[in-house]
């Protein structure tokens, strides 16, 4: 048994929601014709990685409603990134809707990218989110979250696949490839990385969207030379079998890790 996913490695027109929303329908249609059950898009799918929240915030729920309409029209699940308004700071969100357009997962980025000032405009999330797609339990983290393995271990206790939508720049391309593979190997979970391509102002994004098996093998990848495209990839329901055959998780000591971390924090005080 398997599920077919489509990774839409898009060239995002910076801060132009309508353009990107219109173009995304073409990719969704292509994915559905290829038999996709789930279409996944990068972080901030329709605006790019912008701190201009007055422009990017989906105050009128334009993005959500359009994607819900696409999901119903093409009878496919869709994951997309967008910016939600709160009472103070905005939220960097990733949402998955089902074939009826119902929201089945909403995740808020836990680690805003302070190096770029994201923390000054975006509120940090505090929860891990899950949903089930055709019997496959999935979770989501966003871009910079990839550098924090602790949350991936937490999510892998329930999830068989973890989705990582991103706007990951070419200058740190090697980190993207290495960290995605490491997260798959150490959690024994499918890792699905969806990046964007092209320029957003002065920043260049080269893609490299990929699906990695729990054993670390790359089972599908789009090029990392800046080409837009759709990758179709089948994920089989073999995570439990793989973990039973190589039972690394059995030897984990989460209580000890918590105590060690607390001890180190106390020492630093």
Backbone as CSV, one residue per row, in Angstrom:
resi,resn,N_x,N_y,N_z,CA_x,CA_y,CA_z,C_x,C_y,C_z
1,UNK,0.845,-1.197,0.000,0.000,0.000,0.000,0.876,1.242,0.000
2,UNK,0.472,2.268,-0.755,1.291,3.474,-0.841,0.418,4.705,-1.071
3,UNK,1.022,5.854,-0.905,0.380,7.129,-1.183,1.283,7.901,-2.137
4,UNK,0.693,8.542,-3.127,1.476,9.316,-4.092,1.418,10.798,-3.728
5,UNK,2.596,11.376,-3.511,2.679,12.792,-3.173,3.320,13.552,-4.329
6,UNK,2.971,14.823,-4.436,3.544,15.708,-5.446,4.183,16.894,-4.749
7,UNK,5.442,17.138,-5.036,6.162,18.289,-4.493,6.220,19.363,-5.574
8,UNK,5.592,20.499,-5.307,5.584,21.607,-6.260,6.704,22.573,-5.892
9,UNK,7.831,22.456,-6.595,8.994,23.328,-6.390,8.780,24.585,-7.229
10,UNK,8.225,25.601,-6.600,7.737,26.762,-7.343,8.720,27.924,-7.341
11,UNK,8.642,28.701,-8.409,9.336,29.987,-8.458,8.341,31.044,-8.011
12,UNK,8.518,31.521,-6.794,7.532,32.407,-6.169,7.764,33.849,-6.597
13,UNK,6.718,34.463,-7.142,6.775,35.890,-7.454,6.596,36.652,-6.144
14,UNK,7.617,37.393,-5.750,7.696,37.989,-4.410,6.495,38.883,-4.107
15,UNK,5.783,38.542,-3.023,4.674,39.326,-2.469,3.500,39.494,-3.435
16,UNK,3.367,38.606,-4.415,2.273,38.707,-5.388,1.340,37.500,-5.220
17,UNK,0.404,37.601,-4.295,-0.460,36.478,-3.955,-1.260,35.964,-5.147
18,UNK,-1.918,36.883,-5.853,-2.799,36.455,-6.938,-2.037,35.726,-8.038
19,UNK,-0.882,36.246,-8.405,-0.077,35.596,-9.435,0.295,34.173,-9.020
20,UNK,0.787,34.038,-7.805,1.234,32.727,-7.328,0.074,31.763,-7.125
21,UNK,-1.056,32.267,-6.655,-2.234,31.410,-6.498,-2.725,30.907,-7.847
22,UNK,-2.773,31.791,-8.834,-3.223,31.389,-10.162,-2.289,30.347,-10.764
23,UNK,-0.983,30.576,-10.627,-0.010,29.649,-11.202,-0.047,28.292,-10.505
24,UNK,-0.339,28.300,-9.200,-0.340,27.043,-8.451,-1.409,26.084,-8.950
25,UNK,-2.498,26.609,-9.496,-3.551,25.714,-9.986,-3.034,24.840,-11.121
26,UNK,-2.182,25.386,-11.972,-1.615,24.597,-13.069,-0.803,23.419,-12.521
27,UNK,-0.008,23.699,-11.466,0.807,22.636,-10.866,-0.075,21.588,-10.196
28,UNK,-1.139,22.016,-9.543,-2.064,21.081,-8.901,-2.711,20.178,-9.940
29,UNK,-3.136,20.771,-11.056,-3.751,19.979,-12.125,-2.764,18.959,-12.686
30,UNK,-1.520,19.381,-12.885,-0.479,18.469,-13.365,-0.280,17.310,-12.392
31,UNK,-0.234,17.642,-11.100,-0.027,16.618,-10.074,-1.176,15.620,-10.044
32,UNK,-2.387,16.119,-10.152,-3.562,15.242,-10.120,-3.588,14.320,-11.334
33,UNK,-3.214,14.851,-12.488,-3.145,14.005,-13.685,-2.096,12.906,-13.518
34,UNK,-1.120,13.170,-12.666,-0.097,12.164,-12.375,-0.481,11.213,-11.253
35,UNK,-1.694,11.350,-10.748,-2.187,10.427,-9.727,-1.901,10.835,-8.294
36,UNK,-1.570,12.096,-8.057,-1.214,12.541,-6.714,-2.405,12.500,-5.759
37,UNK,-2.146,12.043,-4.547,-3.122,12.103,-3.459,-2.931,13.366,-2.620
38,UNK,-1.698,13.887,-2.626,-1.346,15.031,-1.795,-0.372,15.911,-2.570
39,UNK,-0.679,17.209,-2.667,0.201,18.188,-3.314,0.782,19.098,-2.238
40,UNK,2.095,19.252,-2.254,2.777,20.045,-1.237,3.528,21.213,-1.871
41,UNK,3.431,22.376,-1.224,4.071,23.597,-1.701,5.064,24.111,-0.657
42,UNK,5.938,25.047,-1.037,6.942,25.551,-0.087,6.350,26.455,1.002
43,UNK,7.204,26.853,1.918,6.893,27.848,2.943,6.434,29.149,2.281
44,UNK,5.471,29.842,2.927,4.954,31.110,2.402,4.755,31.006,0.890
45,UNK,3.911,30.046,0.497,3.809,29.601,-0.891,3.468,30.700,-1.887
46,UNK,2.750,31.733,-1.450,2.204,32.700,-2.399,2.775,34.112,-2.232
47,UNK,3.768,34.244,-1.348,4.364,35.577,-1.129,5.881,35.543,-1.097
48,UNK,6.464,34.366,-0.861,7.887,34.299,-0.595,8.179,34.705,0.832
49,UNK,9.458,34.562,1.220,9.866,34.801,2.605,10.026,36.297,2.851
50,UNK,8.929,36.937,3.215,8.878,38.389,3.393,8.530,38.732,4.830
51,UNK,9.164,39.805,5.342,8.831,40.325,6.662,7.756,41.415,6.574
52,UNK,7.323,41.724,5.360,6.323,42.762,5.145,4.933,42.181,5.400
53,UNK,4.640,41.962,6.659,3.414,41.244,7.025,2.147,42.018,6.678
54,UNK,2.229,43.328,6.548,1.054,44.095,6.138,0.590,43.692,4.740
55,UNK,1.528,43.218,3.928,1.212,42.767,2.579,0.921,41.267,2.554
56,UNK,1.710,40.498,3.290,1.623,39.034,3.179,0.505,38.415,4.001
57,UNK,0.038,39.077,5.062,-1.003,38.487,5.903,-2.279,38.221,5.111
58,UNK,-2.861,37.062,5.342,-4.069,36.644,4.630,-5.301,37.107,5.406
59,UNK,-5.451,38.416,5.504,-6.524,38.976,6.329,-7.913,38.556,5.835
60,UNK,-8.066,38.481,4.518,-9.371,38.146,3.945,-9.502,36.661,3.623
61,UNK,-8.522,35.861,4.101,-8.499,34.416,3.871,-8.531,34.068,2.389
62,UNK,-7.950,34.946,1.562,-7.886,34.711,0.122,-7.167,33.408,-0.192
63,UNK,-5.982,33.232,0.413,-5.179,32.041,0.123,-5.899,30.773,0.561
64,UNK,-6.391,30.788,1.789,-7.070,29.608,2.322,-8.269,29.228,1.469
65,UNK,-9.099,30.198,1.132,-10.312,29.904,0.380,-10.003,29.418,-1.037
66,UNK,-8.974,29.989,-1.667,-8.619,29.549,-3.013,-8.098,28.114,-2.995
67,UNK,-7.262,27.787,-2.022,-6.737,26.425,-1.950,-7.836,25.438,-1.597
68,UNK,-8.744,25.823,-0.734,-9.883,24.951,-0.428,-10.697,24.670,-1.693
69,UNK,-10.873,25.701,-2.508,-11.618,25.534,-3.763,-10.870,24.603,-4.719
70,UNK,-9.546,24.743,-4.809,-8.744,23.859,-5.662,-8.831,22.411,-5.177
71,UNK,-8.790,22.233,-3.852,-8.849,20.882,-3.296,-10.164,20.194,-3.668
72,UNK,-11.257,20.941,-3.571,-12.563,20.379,-3.930,-12.655,20.132,-5.438
73,UNK,-12.170,21.080,-6.228,-12.255,20.974,-7.682,-11.503,19.753,-8.212
74,UNK,-10.292,19.514,-7.652,-9.440,18.450,-8.166,-9.445,17.201,-7.280
75,UNK,-10.239,17.229,-6.192,-10.360,16.079,-5.285,-8.988,15.596,-4.820
76,UNK,-8.208,16.522,-4.280,-6.856,16.203,-3.833,-6.563,16.959,-2.535
77,UNK,-5.732,16.376,-1.678,-5.274,17.064,-0.475,-4.146,18.014,-0.861
78,UNK,-4.076,19.175,-0.217,-3.083,20.197,-0.561,-2.478,20.776,0.714
79,UNK,-1.146,20.889,0.724,-0.441,21.565,1.806,0.189,22.847,1.282
80,UNK,0.039,23.936,2.025,0.531,25.234,1.562,0.928,26.115,2.743
81,UNK,1.841,27.041,2.478,2.306,27.967,3.507,1.696,29.341,3.324
82,UNK,1.377,30.000,4.441,0.757,31.325,4.376,1.000,32.073,5.684
83,UNK,0.602,33.325,5.721,0.829,34.187,6.884,-0.520,34.556,7.498
84,UNK,-0.667,34.256,8.785,-1.925,34.537,9.483,-1.748,35.691,10.453
85,UNK,-2.739,36.549,10.504,-2.720,37.700,11.404,-3.144,37.283,12.801
86,UNK,-2.461,37.820,13.808,-2.882,37.655,15.195,-3.039,39.042,15.804
87,UNK,-3.291,39.107,17.099,-3.488,40.406,17.747,-2.214,41.236,17.770
88,UNK,-1.054,40.557,17.740,0.217,41.290,17.765,1.063,40.899,16.556
89,UNK,1.949,39.918,16.745,2.779,39.463,15.646,2.001,38.507,14.733
90,UNK,2.503,38.335,13.525,1.887,37.390,12.602,2.341,35.967,12.922
91,UNK,1.783,34.993,12.213,2.181,33.593,12.363,2.551,33.026,10.994
92,UNK,3.681,32.354,10.950,4.124,31.653,9.745,3.492,30.269,9.782
93,UNK,2.462,30.064,8.968,1.633,28.858,9.060,1.848,27.919,7.881
94,UNK,1.617,26.645,8.143,1.493,25.666,7.066,0.230,24.861,7.335
95,UNK,-0.609,24.775,6.320,-1.924,24.157,6.460,-2.103,23.054,5.416
96,UNK,-2.767,21.977,5.815,-3.156,20.924,4.879,-4.675,20.825,4.882
97,UNK,-5.260,20.836,3.689,-6.703,20.646,3.550,-6.951,19.326,2.834
98,UNK,-8.098,18.715,3.126,-8.431,17.437,2.485,-9.215,17.665,1.200
99,UNK,-9.683,16.593,0.604,-10.351,16.683,-0.695,-11.681,17.430,-0.632
100,UNK,-12.208,17.631,0.569,-13.438,18.408,0.742,-13.141,19.868,1.069
101,UNK,-11.861,20.206,1.157,-11.475,21.569,1.506,-11.410,21.816,2.992
102,UNK,-11.612,20.787,3.803,-11.563,20.947,5.256,-10.110,21.020,5.725
103,UNK,-9.836,21.912,6.670,-8.502,22.004,7.258,-8.299,20.809,8.186
104,UNK,-7.275,20.001,7.889,-6.999,18.831,8.729,-5.691,18.979,9.503
105,UNK,-4.893,19.983,9.160,-3.670,20.280,9.909,-3.349,21.754,9.766
106,UNK,-2.979,22.372,10.869,-2.447,23.737,10.822,-1.284,23.823,11.797
107,UNK,-0.126,24.185,11.282,1.090,24.256,12.081,1.646,25.676,12.039
108,UNK,2.123,26.152,13.185,2.773,27.455,13.290,4.257,27.230,13.553
109,UNK,5.100,27.840,12.758,6.546,27.647,12.833,7.070,27.885,14.251
110,UNK,7.713,26.879,14.810,8.186,26.950,16.192,9.424,27.831,16.323
111,UNK,10.279,27.823,15.308,11.545,28.575,15.376,11.595,29.659,14.303
112,UNK,11.095,30.863,14.561,11.302,31.959,13.609,12.803,32.190,13.394
113,UNK,13.162,32.526,12.164,14.563,32.653,11.768,15.101,34.009,12.226
114,UNK,15.611,34.059,13.459,16.047,35.327,14.054,17.213,35.958,13.294
115,UNK,18.031,35.135,12.626,19.160,35.641,11.843,18.692,36.630,10.778
116,UNK,17.476,36.412,10.264,16.900,37.307,9.261,15.864,38.253,9.855
117,UNK,15.694,38.248,11.181,14.742,39.137,11.835,13.307,38.644,11.843
118,UNK,13.096,37.369,11.516,11.724,36.848,11.476,11.047,36.927,12.834
119,UNK,11.827,36.766,13.895,11.253,36.778,15.246,10.679,38.139,15.633
120,UNK,11.053,39.187,14.932,10.521,40.527,15.225,9.133,40.731,14.630
121,UNK,8.753,39.864,13.690,7.475,40.022,13.005,6.544,38.822,13.176
122,UNK,7.119,37.681,13.593,6.333,36.457,13.675,6.404,35.839,15.060
123,UNK,5.254,35.439,15.549,5.137,34.756,16.830,5.534,33.295,16.668
124,UNK,6.273,32.765,17.632,6.699,31.360,17.584,5.559,30.435,17.986
125,UNK,5.417,29.334,17.255,4.448,28.318,17.627,4.951,27.493,18.806
126,UNK,4.052,26.769,19.425,4.408,25.979,20.605,3.838,24.563,20.553
127,UNK,3.320,24.160,19.396,2.681,22.846,19.305,3.131,22.101,18.049
128,UNK,3.177,20.776,18.161,3.387,19.911,17.010,2.018,19.487,16.489
129,UNK,1.862,19.523,15.173,0.570,19.202,14.564,0.664,17.912,13.759
130,UNK,-0.445,17.194,13.711,-0.509,15.923,13.002,-1.817,15.839,12.202
131,UNK,-1.774,15.016,11.169,-3.007,14.622,10.501,-2.792,13.269,9.837
132,UNK,-3.857,12.686,9.345,-3.810,11.383,8.684,-4.273,11.564,7.243
133,UNK,-3.445,11.100,6.304,-3.795,11.193,4.892,-3.740,9.795,4.290
134,UNK,-4.896,9.264,3.970,-5.015,7.916,3.417,-4.304,6.877,4.288
135,UNK,-4.419,7.033,5.597,-3.818,6.086,6.520,-2.378,6.375,6.876
136,UNK,-1.786,7.420,6.297,-0.407,7.801,6.605,-0.397,8.941,7.619
137,UNK,0.128,8.720,8.841,0.206,9.801,9.819,1.373,10.739,9.495
138,UNK,1.066,12.030,9.348,2.094,12.994,8.958,2.154,14.155,9.949
139,UNK,3.300,14.826,9.950,3.498,16.039,10.727,4.254,17.033,9.844
140,UNK,4.352,18.270,10.304,4.985,19.339,9.516,5.871,20.199,10.401
141,UNK,7.049,20.538,9.878,7.866,21.621,10.432,8.254,22.537,9.283
142,UNK,8.692,23.748,9.586,8.943,24.742,8.539,10.394,25.192,8.542
143,UNK,11.071,25.010,7.430,12.368,25.608,7.102,13.373,25.555,8.247
144,UNK,13.599,26.662,8.950,14.607,26.775,10.011,14.418,25.728,11.103
145,UNK,13.182,25.238,11.280,12.922,24.155,12.240,13.814,22.947,11.974
146,UNK,14.258,22.800,10.730,15.053,21.638,10.340,16.345,21.522,11.146
147,UNK,16.817,22.628,11.698,18.071,22.638,12.454,17.902,22.190,13.909
148,UNK,16.692,21.813,14.294,16.416,21.484,15.692,15.864,20.052,15.769
149,UNK,16.750,19.075,15.935,16.346,17.665,15.833,15.395,17.199,16.921
150,UNK,15.383,17.900,18.056,14.541,17.444,19.172,13.065,17.351,18.773
151,UNK,12.576,18.353,18.039,11.157,18.346,17.690,10.842,17.252,16.671
152,UNK,11.818,16.891,15.859,11.612,15.803,14.899,11.493,14.463,15.627
153,UNK,12.300,14.273,16.662,12.164,13.055,17.455,10.789,12.994,18.113
154,UNK,10.338,14.113,18.619,9.006,14.140,19.242,7.932,13.757,18.230
155,UNK,7.976,14.383,17.067,6.948,14.147,16.049,6.974,12.711,15.544
156,UNK,8.167,12.113,15.484,8.291,10.760,14.929,7.678,9.690,15.818
157,UNK,7.307,10.049,17.044,6.626,9.072,17.897,5.238,8.754,17.369
158,UNK,4.661,9.677,16.569,3.339,9.460,15.984,3.372,9.434,14.460
159,UNK,4.257,10.245,13.871,4.252,10.435,12.419,5.150,9.429,11.706
160,UNK,4.695,8.974,10.551,5.516,8.140,9.675,6.201,8.980,8.592
161,UNK,5.700,10.205,8.382,6.292,11.128,7.426,6.251,12.534,8.008
162,UNK,7.346,13.259,7.840,7.425,14.641,8.311,7.729,15.538,7.113
163,UNK,6.876,16.521,6.899,6.978,17.443,5.769,7.741,18.691,6.209
164,UNK,8.675,19.143,5.365,9.475,20.335,5.683,9.395,21.323,4.518
165,UNK,8.368,22.171,4.480,8.313,23.232,3.476,9.305,24.332,3.840
166,UNK,9.912,24.944,2.827,10.978,25.904,3.113,11.118,26.946,2.011
167,UNK,11.765,28.054,2.395,12.418,28.981,1.468,13.878,28.940,1.888
168,UNK,14.613,27.943,1.408,15.982,27.676,1.872,16.964,28.180,0.814
169,UNK,17.795,29.163,1.144,18.651,29.798,0.129,19.779,28.897,-0.365
170,UNK,20.176,29.164,-1.600,21.230,28.378,-2.239,22.545,28.445,-1.464
171,UNK,22.811,29.548,-0.799,24.084,29.710,-0.095,24.273,28.659,0.990
172,UNK,23.170,28.079,1.485,23.245,27.015,2.489,22.659,25.710,1.951
173,UNK,22.840,25.488,0.670,22.322,24.295,-0.006,22.825,22.999,0.640
174,UNK,24.109,22.947,0.963,24.669,21.714,1.534,24.033,21.394,2.883
175,UNK,23.675,22.432,3.656,23.002,22.209,4.938,21.627,21.570,4.717
176,UNK,20.915,22.081,3.743,19.576,21.554,3.410,19.648,20.056,3.119
177,UNK,20.554,19.676,2.243,20.666,18.280,1.866,21.098,17.396,3.034
178,UNK,22.087,17.864,3.786,22.610,17.061,4.899,21.602,16.919,6.025
179,UNK,20.929,18.008,6.369,20.004,17.971,7.496,18.752,17.158,7.187
180,UNK,18.238,17.276,5.978,17.079,16.455,5.608,17.404,14.968,5.745
181,UNK,18.557,14.582,5.232,18.949,13.169,5.295,19.184,12.729,6.733
182,UNK,19.819,13.599,7.522,20.072,13.265,8.928,18.770,13.083,9.702
183,UNK,17.792,13.974,9.466,16.519,13.860,10.186,15.826,12.550,9.850
184,UNK,15.912,12.105,8.588,15.295,10.828,8.209,15.970,9.663,8.915
185,UNK,17.297,9.650,8.888,18.049,8.539,9.470,17.833,8.454,10.973
186,UNK,17.919,9.594,11.670,17.868,9.550,13.132,16.466,9.321,13.678
187,UNK,15.424,9.687,12.909,14.047,9.469,13.375,13.416,8.238,12.761
188,UNK,14.063,7.643,11.748,13.510,6.510,11.005,12.106,6.849,10.486
189,UNK,12.040,7.980,9.829,10.791,8.542,9.326,11.012,9.057,7.907
190,UNK,9.995,8.983,7.050,10.084,9.650,5.753,10.187,11.163,5.975
191,UNK,11.150,11.784,5.325,11.289,13.232,5.377,11.049,13.783,3.975
192,UNK,10.160,14.765,3.894,9.746,15.350,2.612,10.080,16.835,2.638
193,UNK,11.080,17.242,1.892,11.502,18.638,1.862,11.042,19.324,0.591
194,UNK,10.333,20.442,0.727,9.835,21.193,-0.432,10.408,22.604,-0.398
195,UNK,11.260,22.900,-1.349,11.900,24.214,-1.422,11.361,24.979,-2.638
196,UNK,11.704,26.260,-2.696,11.344,27.101,-3.840,12.582,27.364,-4.694
197,UNK,12.386,28.032,-5.827,13.493,28.360,-6.715,13.392,29.823,-7.154
198,UNK,14.504,30.304,-7.716,14.529,31.653,-8.269,14.939,32.707,-7.261
199,UNK,14.840,33.952,-7.696,15.231,35.090,-6.855,14.031,35.685,-6.130
200,UNK,14.228,36.014,-4.866,13.319,36.864,-4.112,14.169,38.042,-3.654
201,UNK,13.991,39.143,-4.350,14.907,40.271,-4.186,16.337,39.789,-4.433
202,UNK,17.253,39.962,-3.494,18.654,39.607,-3.739,18.979,38.164,-3.361
203,UNK,18.010,37.464,-2.785,18.265,36.102,-2.303,17.895,35.080,-3.374
204,UNK,18.803,34.128,-3.593,18.575,33.112,-4.619,18.279,31.765,-3.978
205,UNK,17.253,31.086,-4.504,16.833,29.781,-4.017,16.971,28.764,-5.151
206,UNK,17.619,27.645,-4.850,17.985,26.704,-5.912,17.184,25.411,-5.910
207,UNK,16.235,25.246,-4.990,15.380,24.057,-5.007,15.954,22.899,-4.216
208,UNK,16.071,21.739,-4.875,16.542,20.547,-4.180,15.457,19.859,-3.378
209,UNK,14.192,20.035,-3.783,13.089,19.356,-3.098,13.262,17.847,-3.244
210,UNK,12.942,17.110,-2.167,13.249,15.682,-2.190,12.446,14.895,-1.163
211,UNK,12.395,13.588,-1.391,11.763,12.655,-0.463,12.818,11.639,-0.047
212,UNK,12.960,11.442,1.267,14.004,10.571,1.799,13.368,9.455,2.627
213,UNK,13.789,8.241,2.354,13.297,7.060,3.074,13.861,7.067,4.498
214,UNK,13.182,6.392,5.442,13.707,6.301,6.814,15.120,5.738,6.917
215,UNK,15.580,5.019,5.909,16.955,4.501,5.955,17.981,5.484,5.400
216,UNK,17.494,6.657,4.962,18.390,7.692,4.457,18.514,7.748,2.952
217,UNK,17.940,6.786,2.241,18.006,6.785,0.778,17.099,7.875,0.207
218,UNK,17.598,8.602,-0.785,16.786,9.585,-1.488,15.987,8.840,-2.556
219,UNK,14.672,8.838,-2.415,13.843,8.068,-3.345,13.251,8.948,-4.447
220,UNK,13.424,10.262,-4.346,12.994,11.182,-5.389,13.529,12.564,-5.103
221,UNK,14.021,13.245,-6.141,14.575,14.579,-5.930,14.465,15.414,-7.200
222,UNK,14.081,16.670,-7.037,14.150,17.648,-8.110,15.520,18.306,-8.074
223,UNK,15.952,18.840,-9.205,17.307,19.387,-9.250,17.445,20.607,-8.345
224,UNK,18.677,20.874,-7.966,18.969,22.042,-7.136,19.738,23.081,-7.948
225,UNK,19.294,23.241,-9.200,19.883,24.236,-10.088,18.885,25.334,-10.429
226,UNK,17.841,25.449,-9.626,16.910,26.561,-9.782,15.779,26.332,-10.750
227,UNK,15.428,25.063,-11.047,14.362,24.767,-12.001,13.045,24.503,-11.282
228,UNK,11.993,25.164,-11.751,10.657,24.909,-11.226,10.158,23.563,-11.744
229,UNK,9.346,22.883,-10.944,8.822,21.611,-11.412,7.971,20.920,-10.375
230,UNK,7.394,19.783,-10.768,6.570,18.951,-9.895,7.190,17.558,-9.829
231,UNK,7.464,17.099,-8.621,7.993,15.753,-8.406,6.890,14.862,-7.862
232,UNK,6.645,13.744,-8.544,5.707,12.729,-8.066,6.496,11.600,-7.435
233,UNK,6.079,11.187,-6.249,6.831,10.170,-5.521,5.874,9.332,-4.679
234,UNK,6.076,8.026,-4.687,5.232,7.121,-3.902,5.893,6.786,-2.569
235,UNK,5.122,6.904,-1.507,5.571,6.522,-0.167,4.812,5.276,0.251
236,UNK,5.536,4.240,0.583,4.912,2.998,1.039,4.763,3.018,2.560
237,UNK,3.862,2.210,3.051,3.553,2.176,4.479,4.468,1.156,5.162
238,UNK,5.765,1.443,5.147,6.743,0.476,5.642,7.555,0.972,6.834
239,UNK,7.151,2.074,7.448,7.939,2.650,8.543,8.004,1.708,9.737
240,UNK,6.868,1.169,10.134,6.869,0.256,11.286,7.735,-0.974,11.023
241,UNK,7.648,-1.503,9.805,8.454,-2.675,9.447,9.942,-2.353,9.494
242,UNK,10.298,-1.178,8.969,11.709,-0.792,8.984,12.207,-0.608,10.417
243,UNK,11.412,0.031,11.253,11.817,0.259,12.647,11.942,-1.054,13.417
244,UNK,11.065,-1.996,13.122,11.156,-3.307,13.789,12.405,-4.062,13.357
245,UNK,12.789,-3.905,12.104,13.965,-4.589,11.598,15.276,-3.989,12.072
246,UNK,15.237,-2.685,12.375,16.432,-1.986,12.878,15.970,-1.113,14.045
247,UNK,15.803,-1.707,15.254,15.072,-1.064,16.356,15.882,-0.031,17.150
248,UNK,16.323,1.011,16.473,17.086,2.068,17.131,16.265,2.759,18.209
249,UNK,15.003,3.005,17.919,14.176,3.751,18.869,14.033,3.026,20.208
250,UNK,14.165,1.723,20.192,14.075,0.937,21.417,15.170,1.336,22.415
251,UNK,16.297,1.818,21.898,17.435,2.159,22.750,17.483,3.638,23.144
252,UNK,16.521,4.409,22.705,16.477,5.821,23.108,16.125,5.932,24.596
253,UNK,16.627,6.994,25.251,16.416,7.203,26.687,15.907,8.623,26.933
254,UNK,14.672,8.889,26.525,14.141,10.257,26.593,14.122,10.852,27.994
255,UNK,13.846,10.035,29.007,13.837,10.560,30.370,15.230,11.001,30.792
256,UNK,16.234,10.217,30.448,17.616,10.602,30.736,17.987,11.873,29.999
257,UNK,17.586,11.975,28.738,17.906,13.173,27.964,17.299,14.419,28.609
258,UNK,16.059,14.288,29.080,15.408,15.429,29.748,16.160,15.821,31.011
259,UNK,16.578,14.823,31.785,17.313,15.105,33.018,18.668,15.743,32.732
260,UNK,19.359,15.254,31.709,20.650,15.828,31.339,20.503,17.270,30.881
261,UNK,19.469,17.521,30.088,19.233,18.879,29.610,18.920,19.818,30.763
262,UNK,18.079,19.353,31.689,17.734,20.176,32.846,18.973,20.442,33.700
263,UNK,19.820,19.437,33.861,21.044,19.588,34.648,21.965,20.622,34.014
264,UNK,22.103,20.580,32.681,22.953,21.536,31.996,22.400,22.947,32.116
265,UNK,21.083,23.075,32.042,20.455,24.393,32.201,20.677,24.932,33.597
266,UNK,20.578,24.066,34.594,20.804,24.496,35.981,22.241,24.943,36.179
267,UNK,23.196,24.239,35.575,24.616,24.592,35.707,24.877,25.964,35.102
268,UNK,24.264,26.251,33.964,24.471,27.526,33.285,23.923,28.692,34.083
269,UNK,22.902,28.414,34.894,22.341,29.491,35.733,23.320,29.904,36.812
